Amino acid sequence: MSDTMQIFDRAVKRRHRQRAAWQAAEYDFLRAAVAERLLDRLEDIRRTFPLTLVQGCDADWLKPRLQGRGGIETLVSMDSIPGPSLLHVVGDEEFLPFAGQRFDLVIALLNLHWVNDLPGALLQIQRALKPDGLFLGAMLGGSTLSELRQSWLAAESELEGGASPRVSPMAETLDGAALLQRAGFALPVADSEVIRVTYADAIRLMRDLRGMGEANATFTRRKSFTRRATLFRMADIYQQRFADGDGRIRAGFEVITLTGWSPHGSQQKPLRPGMAANRLAAALDTVEYPLGGRPKA
């Protein structure tokens, strides 16, 4: 960790999550939507995962949403804040408190975009999985809240002569696949989709972000209070640029989904060059020519 760039203040993020916990049910629409999308993927996998770890929420919150998917018998949860479940562990994604090769499935639910050492966190997840165990993760991606980012930038540049980081930096989809491979996962896949939400105004959007525990926690964030004039100018710009016909503003949350398997000898492997059973030319119903050769006239 000493060699890892420290972008996020993890202590501040824990305080954000703790402050939001008492009213979490009022602001869990995004987490619930993403959880449903992740769990849907288990229906396409003909495997059971008796012992499962979920990061980023409490086991009691996720259990009703499982609906028998994945053949999960025991669900352990780990988060940076306490939870009501008896099988809940308070821990840090960068220092997993579990033995190696312990779980059949690990789910990371909207928590990894606040991790400083993302490659290290993924490596620890891979080590916590049994051979041929599955990892399913969802994290916010780089285009998340681009409308809010642009509005803050314009307002601060106009009124204050410069801008401070208002929205956290986030990974891109291509980064996700590379990071999974770097962490030793087999069959890594990363894809993304944007969940769009509308609000009456930008102030209500920011209130929701605080309620979700997703307020800015970068070390470079502004520590002083925001000027009232700048806040309202940001809201005006947001309204002017990103409002729909009904006057409601748009906000996009890009969700990057990560899928990878802990290596096992039974897994399908790509063929070495020249080992294919059928030739591409035959599949395309065409003629194959040697390298550098040309068709005759």
C-alpha positions in Angstrom: 0.0 0.0 0.0 2.9 2.4 0.6 3.6 2.4 -3.2 0.0 2.9 -4.1 -1.3 6.3 -5.1 -3.7 7.5 -2.4 -6.6 9.1 -4.3 -9.4 8.5 -1.8 -9.6 9.3 1.9 -10.8 6.0 3.2 -11.6 7.3 6.6 -13.8 10.1 5.2 -15.5 7.5 3.0 -16.3 5.3 6.0 -17.8 8.4 7.7 -19.9 9.1 4.7 -21.2 5.5 4.7 -21.8 5.5 8.4 -23.7 8.8 8.3 -25.9 7.5 5.5 -26.6 4.1 7.1 -29.5 5.1 9.2 -31.6 6.1 6.1 -30.1 3.7 3.6 -33.4 2.2 2.7 -34.6 5.6 1.3 -31.6 5.9 -1.1 -30.8 2.3 -2.1 -32.4 2.4 -5.6 -29.1 2.3 -7.4 -27.6 -0.4 -5.3 -30.8 -2.5 -5.6 -30.9 -2.1 -9.4 -27.3 -3.1 -9.8 -27.7 -6.0 -7.4 -30.6 -7.3 -9.5 -28.5 -7.1 -12.7 -25.6 -9.0 -11.0 -27.8 -11.7 -9.6 -29.5 -12.2 -12.9 -26.1 -13.4 -14.3 -26.2 -16.4 -11.9 -29.2 -17.7 -13.7 -27.1 -18.3 -16.8 -24.4 -20.3 -14.9 -25.0 -24.0 -14.3 -23.2 -24.0 -11.0 -24.0 -23.7 -7.4 -22.1 -21.5 -4.9 -22.7 -22.8 -1.4 -20.4 -20.3 0.4 -20.6 -16.8 -0.9 -19.1 -13.5 0.2 -20.7 -10.2 -0.7 -18.8 -6.9 -0.3 -20.4 -3.5 0.0 -23.7 -4.4 1.7 -25.1 -6.5 4.6 -26.1 -10.1 4.0 -29.6 -9.4 5.4 -30.1 -6.7 2.7 -29.1 -9.1 -0.1 -30.7 -12.3 1.0 -34.3 -11.4 -0.1 -33.0 -10.5 -3.5 -31.3 -13.8 -4.1 -34.6 -15.7 -4.7 -32.8 -19.0 -4.8 -30.3 -18.0 -7.5 -26.8 -19.5 -7.4 -27.6 -22.3 -4.9 -26.2 -20.1 -2.2 -26.5 -21.8 1.2 -24.4 -19.5 3.4 -24.0 -15.8 2.7 -21.2 -13.8 4.5 -21.0 -10.1 4.1 -18.2 -7.6 4.5 -18.4 -3.9 4.5 -16.5 -0.9 6.0 -19.3 -0.2 8.4 -21.3 -2.5 10.8 -24.4 -4.3 9.6 -27.3 -6.2 11.4 -26.5 -9.6 10.0 -24.8 -12.2 12.3 -22.7 -13.2 9.3 -21.4 -9.6 8.7 -17.7 -8.7 9.0 -16.4 -5.1 9.3 -13.3 -5.0 7.1 -11.4 -3.2 4.4 -11.4 -4.3 0.7 -7.7 -3.6 0.5 -7.0 -6.0 3.4 -9.5 -8.9 3.2 -9.7 -10.7 6.6 -10.3 -14.2 5.1 -8.2 -17.3 4.4 -7.2 -18.2 0.9 -9.4 -20.5 -1.2 -12.4 -20.0 1.1 -15.4 -18.9 -1.1 -17.2 -20.4 -4.0 -18.4 -16.9 -5.1 -17.5 -13.3 -4.3 -19.8 -10.4 -5.2 -18.5 -6.8 -5.0 -21.5 -4.4 -5.0 -20.6 -0.8 -5.8 -17.7 -0.6 -3.4 -14.5 -1.0 -5.5 -14.6 2.5 -7.1 -13.6 3.9 -3.7 -10.5 1.6 -3.4 -7.1 3.1 -3.8 -5.3 -0.2 -4.6 -7.8 -1.7 -7.1 -5.3 -4.2 -8.5 -4.5 -5.4 -5.0 -8.1 -5.6 -4.0 -8.9 -7.8 -7.0 -5.9 -10.0 -6.4 -7.1 -10.6 -2.8 -10.6 -11.5 -4.1 -9.0 -14.0 -6.5 -7.0 -15.6 -3.7 -10.1 -15.8 -1.5 -11.9 -17.9 -4.1 -11.7 -21.6 -4.3 -10.3 -23.0 -7.6 -12.9 -22.5 -10.3 -14.7 -20.0 -8.0 -16.6 -17.0 -9.5 -16.2 -13.3 -9.0 -19.0 -10.9 -9.9 -18.3 -7.2 -9.4 -20.0 -3.9 -10.2 -18.4 -0.5 -9.8 -19.2 3.0 -11.1 -17.3 3.9 -14.3 -15.7 6.9 -15.8 -18.8 8.5 -17.4 -20.7 8.5 -14.2 -22.3 11.9 -13.3 -20.6 13.6 -16.3 -23.4 16.1 -16.3 -22.7 17.1 -12.7 -19.0 17.2 -13.4 -19.4 19.6 -16.4 -21.8 21.8 -14.5 -19.4 22.3 -11.5 -16.5 22.9 -13.9 -18.4 25.6 -15.7 -19.8 27.3 -12.6 -16.4 27.4 -10.7 -14.5 28.6 -13.8 -17.0 31.4 -14.3 -17.3 32.6 -10.7 -14.0 31.5 -9.0 -11.5 31.5 -11.8 -10.7 27.8 -11.4 -12.2 24.4 -10.6 -11.7 21.8 -7.8 -12.4 18.1 -8.2 -16.2 17.6 -7.4 -16.7 14.1 -8.8 -14.3 11.3 -8.1 -12.1 9.8 -10.9 -13.3 6.3 -11.9 -12.1 3.4 -14.0 -13.0 2.8 -17.7 -14.4 -0.5 -19.0 -11.2 -1.5 -20.8 -9.3 -1.0 -17.5 -11.6 -3.5 -15.8 -10.8 -6.4 -18.2 -7.0 -5.7 -17.9 -7.1 -5.5 -14.1 -8.9 -8.8 -13.9 -6.3 -10.4 -16.0 -3.5 -8.8 -14.0 -5.1 -10.2 -10.8 -4.9 -13.7 -12.2 -8.5 -14.3 -13.1 -9.3 -16.7 -15.9 -11.9 -15.9 -18.6 -12.1 -12.2 -17.6 -14.9 -10.1 -19.0 -15.8 -6.4 -18.4 -18.9 -4.7 -19.8 -20.8 -1.6 -18.9 -24.2 0.1 -19.1 -25.5 3.5 -18.1 -28.4 3.7 -15.7 -30.2 7.0 -16.2 -32.2 8.8 -13.5 -34.0 12.1 -13.5 -34.3 14.7 -10.8 -36.3 17.9 -10.2 -33.0 19.8 -9.9 -29.3 19.4 -9.2 -29.6 20.1 -5.5 -31.8 17.0 -5.1 -29.3 15.0 -7.0 -26.6 16.0 -4.6 -28.8 15.2 -1.7 -29.3 11.7 -3.1 -25.6 11.2 -3.4 -25.1 12.1 0.2 -27.9 9.8 1.2 -26.2 6.9 -0.7 -22.9 7.6 0.9 -21.4 8.5 -2.5 -20.3 12.1 -1.7 -16.8 13.1 -2.8 -14.0 11.6 -0.7 -10.9 12.4 -2.7 -7.9 13.9 -0.9 -7.9 16.8 -3.4 -11.5 17.7 -2.8 -12.3 21.3 -1.6 -12.2 21.3 2.2 -13.9 24.7 2.6 -17.7 25.4 2.3 -19.0 25.9 -1.2 -20.0 29.5 -2.0 -23.8 29.8 -2.2 -23.5 31.7 -5.5 -21.4 29.0 -7.0 -23.8 26.2 -5.9 -26.8 27.9 -7.4 -24.9 28.8 -10.6 -24.0 25.2 -11.0 -27.6 24.2 -10.6 -28.6 26.8 -13.2 -26.1 25.5 -15.7 -27.2 21.9 -15.1 -30.8 22.9 -15.8 -29.9 24.8 -18.9 -27.7 22.0 -20.4 -29.2 18.8 -19.2 -32.9 19.2 -18.7 -35.5 17.2 -20.5 -38.7 18.6 -22.0 -40.5 18.3 -18.7 -37.9 20.3 -16.9 -36.3 17.5 -15.0 -32.5 17.1 -15.2 -30.8 13.9 -16.3 -28.0 12.0 -14.4 -26.2 9.0 -15.7 -24.5 6.3 -13.6 -22.2 4.1 -15.7 -22.0 0.6 -14.1 -19.0 -1.5 -15.0 -19.6 -5.2 -14.5 -16.6 -7.5 -13.9 -16.7 -11.3 -14.3 -13.8 -13.6 -13.7 -13.0 -17.1 -12.5 -10.3 -18.4 -10.2 -8.0 -20.6 -12.3 -8.7 -24.3 -12.5 -7.4 -27.1 -14.8 -10.9 -27.9 -16.1 -11.5 -24.5 -17.6 -11.6 -23.9 -21.3 -8.4 -22.6 -22.7 -7.6 -20.9 -26.1 -6.0 -23.0 -28.7 -2.3 -22.4 -29.6 -1.8 -20.9 -33.1 -2.2 -23.6 -35.7 -4.1 -26.0 -33.5 -7.6 -25.2 -34.8 -9.6 -28.3 -36.1 -11.2 -26.3 -39.0 -9.8 -23.6 -41.2 -11.2 -20.1 -41.4 -11.3 -20.2 -45.2 -13.6 -23.2 -45.2 -16.0 -21.5 -42.7 -16.1 -18.4 -45.0 -16.5 -20.5 -48.1 -13.5 -18.8 -49.8 -10.0 -19.7 -51.0 -7.0 -19.5 -48.8 -3.7 -18.1 -50.2 -0.2 -18.3 -48.6 1.2 -15.2 -46.9 2.2 -12.7 -49.6 0.5 -14.7 -52.3 -2.0 -13.2 -54.7 -5.0 -14.6 -56.6 -4.3 -15.4 -60.2 -6.2 -13.2 -62.7 
